[in-house]
Amino acid sequence: MAVSNLIEYVKDFDGSTEQFFSHLLAVQCFLAPADEAVILRTSQTNRCDILSLYPLPQKQANAPAWLTSLINCVRKGIPTDSSTMITLTEIDDLQGQSNQGSIIIVPFKLVDMNPIFAAFLIKTEEKHQLKAAQERLELTARLVSLSEGREIFQKPYAAVNRLQKALEIISAINRQHKFASVAMALCNEIASQWQCERVSLGLLEGRYIKLKALSHTEHFSRKMEMAQDIESVMEECLDQDIEILYPAPQDATYISRAAEKLSRRYGPSSILSLPLRWEKKVLAVVTLERPTGQPFAFEEIETLRLTCELCTSRLIDQYEHGRWIGARLTAATRQALGTLVGPKHTWAKIAALSVFAAVLFLIFAKGEYRVDAPFLLEATRKQVVSAPFDGYLKSVNVEIGDGIDQGKTVLAEFDTAELLLSLAASKAEKISYAIEYDDAISKNFYTQAKLTQARIDKIDAQIDLLNYQIDQAKITSPLSGTVVTGDLKRQIGAPFKTGDLLFEIVPPESLRAELLVSEDQVLDIETGQEGYLAAASYPNLRIKFAVERIEPMAEVVNQRNVFKVRARLLASYSWMRPGMEGVAKVSAGKRRYIWIWTRKIANWIRMKLWL
């Protein structure tokens, strides 16, 4: 073969990179001529990889000694911009082999790759032959850059070819208007484009894949053993959510038992299963079968992947719209429920459910409607304690606000010195009248004795009066309660007349609450309703009451119209005083929460918009 023909052969070679390097070394060794050759690739970690070797070594043969020594020289560093010649005499360790000849190292200039070198062993010492061989090798080294340029140039065309295949299949299925026709067209076109013996399409229904179409087969039964085996292969692809290729590569991590079983029963054949995804979910699987001698290449798998991605939307759309309305409604309901209870958008769903639950609670749930109003404690009756006789106040033992017990607590005491003197005088006068009475009886002066007896009775009455007044000098309360009037400590020693006011005492059970209810809530209150009030002095204590009376006329209090509502307290405490204020809540029945919380704003809107 002529030199030009060899160069053209290598230049136009359209195989893999490994095959190209092998052919290139063979041509270069023929042109140099060289006895042995190798192509090495170095990395930044000072590692050398052998890409091709000429001639090919026999199995379990050791590497040539010159190659091992060459790798050591390459690791020490060689020029990368031009070829280099090393004589074997410059290499120390050849393990006893002949040191005659030279090694020519030619670098390949490639784009975006680690440095690659070709080394040629030429067993001659003629300098002019070595020089000519080096020039020929440098010339042929440029074929590598030409090959790389061709590959780079051809890559866009390869992508265009893959896209063209996908578009042809899409065009074929777009001419169909029913799911069965679309599925059959997809299987037939894939089988035709990639020379497949059989192409199958299965769709996910519920939890399992069901076979829907077979290439070049209009009618089939899913009960057929072959159909069930194909569905098993599709289930295997669906469960692992990955492309399944059989025979599997050595570094494959997926399981392909079902594909292996299908290949043994109906083959042997190469099998490829591709998942069809829609909205990141696998909804269908395509399974391709063709003879074992035609395994699926990586480029073909890429093209098939692109085709499936472009056809999935049309296929799923026709399937969804081709079902009867009941199935579509069921699927839509299932999808809506899946979206509602699925694992995605958890916080958004929780927020939506919370809002929905709150709306339902407001609309249907009922709560106790309470009318709020301020209140004032007032007494229904008071016990007045007045001066028992004319006299001077001697001492005061209580102040306003003190609690007292009936008949036990001494409120105040009057001075009894004058009363005691009058009592002593009356007793002395009684004795003199008694002597006079005895004398008249002894002399039988009965008329005079009767007059004397009348005087004695009068003095007895005076004595009784004085004793009574002395006993009343210590003033006690006729009932238990609280002193609300009677700040008399600054009037000790002052004269008082009989009947002058000293103290006012209010019993706790006589207190009642007077509520000031606004006019927009007064119609919600009825006699007999109960509620609770809390005084400002004891806000943590709730006192139960019952409504007794609603005043029919409004009064202006603090520049707003209110109605006075009287309430009877159902519990009393010693700390309660007339005049205490607080807040009362009247229970007005069960109402819906939405009515309770929107009542005021709703009434305001009705008034403003005159609804």
C-alpha positions in Angstrom: 0.0 0.0 0.0 1.4 3.5 -0.9 2.3 5.9 1.8 -0.3 8.4 0.6 -3.0 5.7 0.8 -1.9 4.8 4.4 -2.1 8.5 5.5 -5.6 8.9 3.8 -6.7 5.7 5.5 -5.8 7.0 9.0 -7.0 10.5 8.3 -10.5 9.3 7.2 -10.8 6.6 9.9 -14.2 6.8 11.6 -13.8 4.4 14.6 -13.2 4.9 18.3 -10.2 6.8 19.7 -8.6 3.5 20.9 -8.9 2.0 17.4 -7.6 5.2 15.8 -4.5 5.2 18.1 -3.8 1.5 17.2 -4.0 2.1 13.5 -1.9 5.3 13.8 0.9 3.4 15.6 0.8 0.7 12.9 1.1 3.3 10.1 3.9 5.2 11.9 5.9 2.1 12.6 5.6 1.2 8.9 6.7 4.7 7.7 9.5 5.3 10.2 10.3 2.3 10.1 10.2 1.5 13.9 10.3 -1.9 15.6 8.0 -1.1 18.6 5.9 1.9 19.6 3.7 3.1 22.4 1.3 6.0 23.2 1.4 7.3 26.7 -0.8 9.8 28.6 0.5 11.7 31.6 -1.5 13.4 34.4 -0.7 16.1 37.0 -0.2 13.4 39.6 2.8 12.1 37.5 0.9 9.0 36.5 1.5 7.4 33.0 -1.3 5.5 31.2 -0.6 3.3 28.2 -3.3 4.1 25.5 -2.0 1.9 22.8 1.0 -0.5 22.2 2.5 -1.9 19.0 2.9 -4.7 18.4 0.2 -6.0 20.7 1.8 -8.1 23.5 0.8 -11.7 24.1 -1.4 -12.5 27.1 0.4 -12.6 30.5 3.6 -11.2 28.9 5.8 -8.7 30.8 6.2 -5.2 29.5 9.4 -4.6 27.5 12.3 -3.3 29.6 12.7 -0.2 27.3 9.1 0.7 28.0 9.5 0.6 31.8 12.7 2.7 31.5 10.9 5.1 29.2 8.1 5.7 31.6 10.7 6.6 34.3 12.3 9.1 31.9 8.9 10.6 31.0 8.1 11.1 34.7 11.3 13.0 35.2 10.2 15.4 32.5 10.6 15.8 28.7 10.0 18.7 26.4 6.3 19.1 25.3 6.8 21.5 22.4 8.9 19.3 20.1 10.1 15.8 19.5 12.9 14.3 21.5 15.5 11.5 20.7 17.0 9.3 23.4 19.6 6.7 22.7 19.5 3.5 24.6 23.0 4.0 25.9 21.7 7.0 27.9 19.3 4.6 29.8 21.0 2.8 32.6 18.5 0.0 33.5 17.6 -2.2 30.5 17.6 -5.4 32.5 20.3 -7.0 30.4 18.7 -6.1 27.0 20.6 -4.7 24.1 21.4 -1.0 24.3 21.7 -0.5 20.6 19.2 1.9 19.0 17.2 5.0 19.9 13.8 6.1 21.2 12.0 8.9 19.4 9.4 10.7 21.6 6.8 12.7 19.7 4.3 14.8 21.6 0.7 15.1 20.4 -0.9 18.5 20.6 -4.5 18.1 21.7 -7.2 20.5 23.0 -8.4 20.2 26.6 -6.6 16.9 27.3 -3.6 15.8 29.4 -0.3 15.5 27.5 -0.1 12.5 25.2 3.3 11.2 23.8 4.1 8.6 21.2 7.5 6.7 21.6 9.1 4.7 18.9 12.0 2.2 19.3 14.3 2.2 16.3 17.1 -0.4 16.4 19.7 1.4 14.3 22.6 3.7 14.9 22.6 5.5 11.5 22.0 9.1 12.3 20.6 10.0 8.9 18.1 7.2 9.2 17.1 8.3 12.7 16.8 11.9 11.5 14.5 10.9 8.6 12.4 8.7 10.8 12.0 11.6 13.3 10.7 13.9 10.5 8.3 11.3 9.2 6.9 10.7 12.7 6.5 14.4 13.3 4.6 14.7 10.1 2.2 11.8 10.9 1.7 13.1 14.4 -0.3 15.9 12.9 -2.9 13.3 11.9 -4.0 13.2 15.5 -4.9 16.9 15.6 -6.7 16.4 12.2 -8.7 13.5 13.7 -9.5 15.5 16.8 -10.7 18.4 14.7 -12.9 16.1 12.7 -14.5 14.7 15.8 -15.1 18.2 17.2 -16.6 19.2 13.8 -18.7 16.1 13.6 -20.2 16.5 17.1 -22.8 19.1 16.2 -23.9 17.0 13.2 -24.3 14.0 15.5 -26.5 16.0 17.8 -28.5 17.2 14.8 -28.9 13.6 13.6 -30.2 12.6 17.1 -32.6 15.5 17.1 -33.8 14.7 13.6 -34.6 11.1 14.6 -36.6 12.4 17.6 -38.5 14.9 15.5 -39.4 12.2 12.9 -40.9 10.1 15.7 -42.7 13.1 17.1 -44.1 14.0 13.7 -45.3 10.4 13.3 -47.2 10.3 16.6 -48.6 13.9 16.2 -50.5 12.6 13.1 -52.5 10.3 15.4 -55.5 11.4 17.5 -56.1 8.5 19.8 -54.0 7.0 22.5 -53.9 3.5 21.0 -52.7 5.0 17.6 -50.2 7.2 19.3 -48.7 4.3 21.3 -48.6 2.0 18.3 -46.9 4.7 16.2 -44.3 5.4 18.9 -43.4 1.7 19.2 -43.3 1.2 15.4 -41.2 4.2 14.7 -38.7 3.4 17.5 -38.5 -0.2 16.2 -37.8 1.0 12.7 -35.3 3.7 13.5 -33.2 1.5 15.8 -33.7 -1.9 14.0 -35.4 -3.4 17.1 -37.2 -6.8 17.0 -39.8 -5.6 19.4 -40.7 -2.4 21.2 -43.2 -2.4 24.1 -44.9 0.4 25.9 -46.4 0.1 29.3 -48.3 2.7 31.5 -48.6 3.0 35.2 -52.1 2.3 36.4 -52.5 2.4 40.2 -49.3 0.7 41.5 -48.5 -1.6 38.5 -47.4 -1.2 34.9 -49.8 -2.5 32.3 -48.7 -3.3 28.8 -50.5 -1.0 26.3 -48.7 -1.4 22.9 -46.4 -3.8 21.1 -44.6 -2.8 17.8 -46.2 -4.3 14.7 -48.9 -6.1 16.9 -52.4 -4.7 16.8 -54.0 -7.2 19.2 -52.5 -9.0 22.2 -53.6 -10.4 25.5 -52.0 -9.3 28.8 -52.5 -12.9 29.9 -49.8 -14.1 27.5 -46.7 -15.2 29.2 -44.6 -13.0 27.0 -46.7 -9.9 27.9 -46.3 -10.7 31.6 -42.5 -11.1 31.2 -42.3 -7.7 29.5 -44.4 -6.1 32.3 -41.9 -7.6 34.8 -39.1 -5.9 32.9 -41.0 -2.6 33.0 -41.7 -3.1 36.7 -38.0 -3.6 37.3 -37.3 -0.3 35.6 -40.1 1.5 37.4 -39.1 0.3 40.9 -35.5 1.4 40.4 -36.4 4.6 38.5 -33.4 4.1 36.2 -32.6 3.0 32.7 -32.1 -0.8 32.6 -29.6 -2.2 30.0 -29.0 -5.9 29.4 -26.4 -7.2 29.1 -25.4 -4.8 31.9 -22.0 -3.1 31.9 -19.5 -4.3 34.4 -19.8 -1.2 36.6 -23.6 -1.3 36.6 -25.3 -1.0 40.1 -28.9 -1.8 39.1 -30.7 -5.2 39.0 -31.7 -6.7 35.7 -33.0 -10.2 36.5 -36.3 -9.7 34.7 -34.5 -8.4 31.6 -32.1 -11.4 31.7 -35.1 -13.8 32.0 -36.8 -12.1 29.0 -33.6 -12.3 27.0 -33.1 -16.0 27.7 -36.7 -17.0 26.9 -37.2 -15.0 23.7 -33.7 -14.2 22.5 -30.9 -14.0 23.2 -31.4 -10.3 22.8 -30.1 -7.0 24.0 -32.8 -5.2 26.1 -33.1 -1.6 27.0 -35.9 -0.2 29.3 -36.4 3.6 29.5 -38.6 5.3 32.1 -40.9 8.0 30.8 -41.3 10.8 33.3 -43.9 13.5 33.6 -43.7 16.2 36.2 -40.8 14.2 37.8 -42.8 11.0 38.1 -42.4 7.8 36.1 -45.7 7.2 34.4 -44.6 4.9 31.6 -41.8 2.6 30.5 -40.6 1.7 27.0 -38.7 -1.6 26.4 -36.6 -2.2 23.3 -35.3 -5.6 22.2 -32.9 -6.4 19.4 -30.3 -9.1 18.6 -27.4 -9.6 20.9 -25.0 -8.8 18.1 -26.3 -5.2 18.1 -25.9 -3.9 21.6 -27.2 -0.4 22.4 -24.4 2.1 22.1 -24.2 5.1 24.4 -25.1 7.5 21.6 -28.2 5.5 20.8 -29.3 5.5 24.4 -28.9 9.3 24.5 -31.0 9.7 21.3 -33.7 7.3 22.7 -33.7 9.2 26.0 -34.2 12.5 24.1 -37.0 10.9 22.0 -38.8 9.6 25.0 -38.6 13.0 26.8 -40.1 14.8 23.8 -42.9 12.3 23.2 -44.0 11.8 26.8 -46.2 14.8 27.0 -48.1 13.9 23.9 -48.5 10.3 25.0 -49.7 11.1 28.5 -52.1 13.8 27.2 -53.7 11.5 24.8 -54.0 8.8 27.5 -55.7 11.2 29.9 -58.1 12.6 27.4 -58.9 9.2 25.9 -60.5 7.8 29.0 -64.2 8.0 29.8 -65.4 10.8 32.0 -65.7 8.7 35.1 -62.1 7.5 35.0 -61.0 11.1 34.4 -62.9 12.4 37.3 -61.5 9.6 39.5 -58.0 10.3 38.4 -58.4 14.1 39.0 -59.8 13.4 42.4 -57.0 11.1 43.2 -54.4 13.6 42.0 -56.0 16.4 44.0 -56.1 14.2 47.1 -52.5 13.2 46.5 -51.5 16.8 46.3 -53.4 17.6 49.4 -52.0 14.8 51.6 -48.7 14.2 49.8 -45.3 14.9 51.3 -44.7 18.1 49.3 -45.3 21.7 50.5 -45.9 20.5 54.0 -46.0 24.0 55.6 -48.3 25.5 53.0 -50.7 22.6 53.5 -50.6 22.9 57.2 -51.3 26.6 56.9 -54.2 26.0 54.4 -55.7 23.3 56.7 -55.4 25.6 59.7 -57.1 28.4 57.9 -59.9 26.1 56.6 -60.4 24.6 60.1 -60.5 28.1 61.6 -63.2 29.2 59.1 -65.2 26.1 59.8 -64.8 26.7 63.5 -66.0 30.3 63.2 -69.0 29.4 61.1 -70.3 26.3 62.9 -68.9 26.3 66.4 -70.8 28.1 69.2 -69.6 29.8 72.3 -70.9 31.7 75.2 -71.9 35.2 74.3 -71.1 37.6 77.2 -72.1 41.2 77.5 -69.4 43.3 79.0 -70.2 46.3 81.3 -68.6 48.2 84.1 -70.3 47.9 87.5 -70.4 49.7 90.9 -71.2 48.0 94.2 -73.9 49.7 96.3 -75.8 48.8 99.5 -79.5 48.0 99.6 -79.7 48.9 103.3 -77.6 50.5 106.0 -77.7 50.3 109.8 -77.5 53.7 111.5 -75.9 53.8 115.0 -76.8 57.1 116.9 -75.9 58.6 120.3 -77.9 56.8 123.1 -78.1 59.9 125.3 -76.8 63.4 125.7 -73.2 63.2 126.7 -69.6 63.4 125.7 -67.7 61.0 123.5 -65.1 59.2 125.6 -63.4 56.9 123.1 -63.7 55.5 119.5 -62.5 52.0 118.7 -63.3 51.6 114.9 -62.6 53.4 111.7 -64.3 53.5 108.3 -63.8 50.3 106.5 -63.4 48.1 109.6 -65.4 44.9 109.8 -67.4 44.4 112.9 -69.3 41.5 114.6 -72.8 41.7 115.9 -72.9 42.6 119.6 -69.2 41.9 120.2 -67.3 44.8 118.7 -67.4 48.0 120.8 -67.7 50.9 118.4 -67.4 53.8 120.8 -67.9 54.7 124.4 -69.6 57.7 126.1 -68.5 59.4 129.3 -70.7 58.1 132.3 -69.4 60.2 135.1 -72.5 62.5 135.3 -74.8 59.5 135.0 -73.1 57.8 137.9 -73.4 60.9 140.1 -77.1 61.2 139.2 -77.5 57.5 140.0 -75.9 57.9 143.4 -78.1 61.0 144.2 -81.2 59.1 143.2 -80.4 56.2 145.3 -79.8 58.5 148.4 -83.1 60.3 147.7 -84.8 56.9 147.5 -83.5 56.0 151.0 -84.8 59.2 152.5 -88.2 58.5 150.9 -88.2 55.0 152.2 -87.6 56.2 155.8 -90.4 58.8 155.4 -92.7 56.0 154.1 -92.0 53.8 157.1 -92.7 56.7 159.5 -96.0 57.4 157.9 -97.1 53.8 158.1 -96.2 53.6 161.8 -98.3 56.6 162.6 -101.2 55.4 160.4 -100.8 58.3 158.0 -102.0 56.3 155.0 -102.5 59.2 152.7 -99.0 60.5 153.3 -97.6 57.0 152.9 -99.2 56.7 149.5 -97.7 60.0 148.4 -94.3 58.9 149.6 -94.6 55.5 147.8 -95.4 57.4 144.6 -92.2 59.4 145.0 -90.2 56.2 145.7 -91.6 54.7 142.4 -90.6 57.8 140.5 -87.0 57.6 141.8 -86.9 53.9 140.9 -87.8 54.8 137.4 -85.0 57.4 137.3 -82.6 54.8 138.7 -83.6 52.3 136.0 -83.1 55.0 133.3 -79.7 55.9 134.6 -78.7 52.3 134.7 -79.9 51.8 131.1 -78.0 54.8 129.9 -74.9 53.7 131.7 -75.2 50.3 130.0 -75.7 52.0 126.6 -72.5 54.0 127.1 -70.6 51.2 125.3 -72.0 51.3 121.8 -72.1 48.0 119.8 -73.5 47.1 116.4 -76.8 45.3 116.2 -75.5 43.4 113.1 -72.3 42.3 111.5 -70.9 44.4 108.6 -68.6 47.1 107.6 -68.4 50.7 108.9 -69.0 53.0 106.0 -69.6 56.2 108.0 -68.2 57.3 111.3 -64.7 58.9 111.4 -65.1 60.1 115.0 -61.6 59.8 116.4 -61.0 63.6 116.0 -64.3 64.3 118.0 -63.4 62.5 121.2 -64.7 64.7 124.1 -67.2 66.5 121.9 -70.8 66.7 123.2 -73.5 64.7 121.3 -77.3 64.8 121.7 -79.5 61.8 121.7 -80.1 60.6 118.2 -77.0 62.2 116.6 -75.5 60.1 113.8 -72.4 58.2 114.9 -71.9 55.3 112.5 -73.4 53.7 109.4 -72.9 49.9 109.0 -73.5 48.0 105.8 -73.9 44.2 106.0 -72.1 42.3 103.2 -75.3 40.5 102.1 -76.9 43.8 101.4 -74.5 44.7 98.6 -75.7 44.7 95.0 -74.0 45.5 91.7 -75.2 48.2 89.4 -74.1 47.5 85.7 -73.8 50.3 83.2 -74.8 48.5 79.9 -74.3 50.3 76.6 -77.4 50.8 74.5 -76.2 48.5 71.7 -76.1 45.5 74.1 -79.0 46.2 76.4 -81.4 44.2 74.3 -79.2 41.1 74.8 -79.8 41.2 78.5 -82.9 39.7 80.3 -84.0 39.4 83.8 -82.7 36.2 85.4 -79.5 35.9 83.4 -76.4 35.1 85.3 -72.9 36.2 85.0 -69.6 37.0 86.8 -68.0 40.1 87.9 -64.4 40.9 89.0 -63.6 43.9 91.1 -60.5 46.0 90.5 -59.3 45.2 94.0 -59.5 41.4 93.4 -59.3 40.8 89.6 -58.5 37.1 90.1 -61.7 36.4 92.0 -65.0 35.9 90.0 -68.2 36.6 91.8 -71.4 35.2 90.5 -74.5 37.4 90.2 -78.1 37.3 88.7 -79.8 40.2 86.9 -82.8 41.5 88.9 -83.9 44.7 87.1 -83.2 46.7 84.0 -83.9 50.4 84.2 -86.2 51.4 81.3 -84.6 54.8 80.7 -81.1 55.5 79.5 -78.7 57.8 81.3 -75.6 59.7 80.0 -72.5 58.5 81.8 -69.1 59.5 80.5 -70.6 61.0 77.4 -72.4 57.8 76.3 -75.8 56.4 76.7 -76.1 53.5 79.2 -78.8 51.6 80.9 -78.5 50.7 84.6 -78.9 47.0 85.3 -79.3 45.9 88.9 -77.7 42.5 89.8 -78.0 40.4 92.9 -74.8 39.0 94.2 -74.9 35.3 94.8 -71.8 35.3 96.9 -70.4 37.8 99.4 -67.0 38.4 100.9 -65.8 40.5 103.9 -63.5 42.6 101.7 -66.4 43.9 99.6 -67.2 47.6 100.1 -69.9 49.9 98.6 -68.4 52.0 95.8 -66.0 49.3 94.5 -65.8 49.1 90.7 -64.8 46.5 88.1 -66.0 44.6 85.0 -69.1 42.4 84.8 -69.9 39.8 82.1 -73.4 38.7 81.6 -74.0 35.3 79.9 -76.5 36.0 77.1 -76.7 32.5 75.6 -74.9 30.4 72.9 -74.0 32.2 69.6 -71.7 31.4 66.7 -68.2 32.6 67.2 -68.2 34.5 63.8 -71.3 36.4 65.0 -69.7 37.2 68.4 -66.5 38.5 66.9 -68.0 40.4 64.0 -71.1 41.8 65.7 -69.8 45.3 66.4 -68.2 45.8 63.0 -71.3 44.4 61.3 -73.6 46.7 63.1 -71.3 49.7 62.4 -71.4 48.8 58.6 -75.2 48.5 58.7 -75.4 51.9 60.3 -73.0 53.5 57.9 -74.3 51.9 54.7 -77.9 51.9 55.9 -78.4 48.2 55.3 
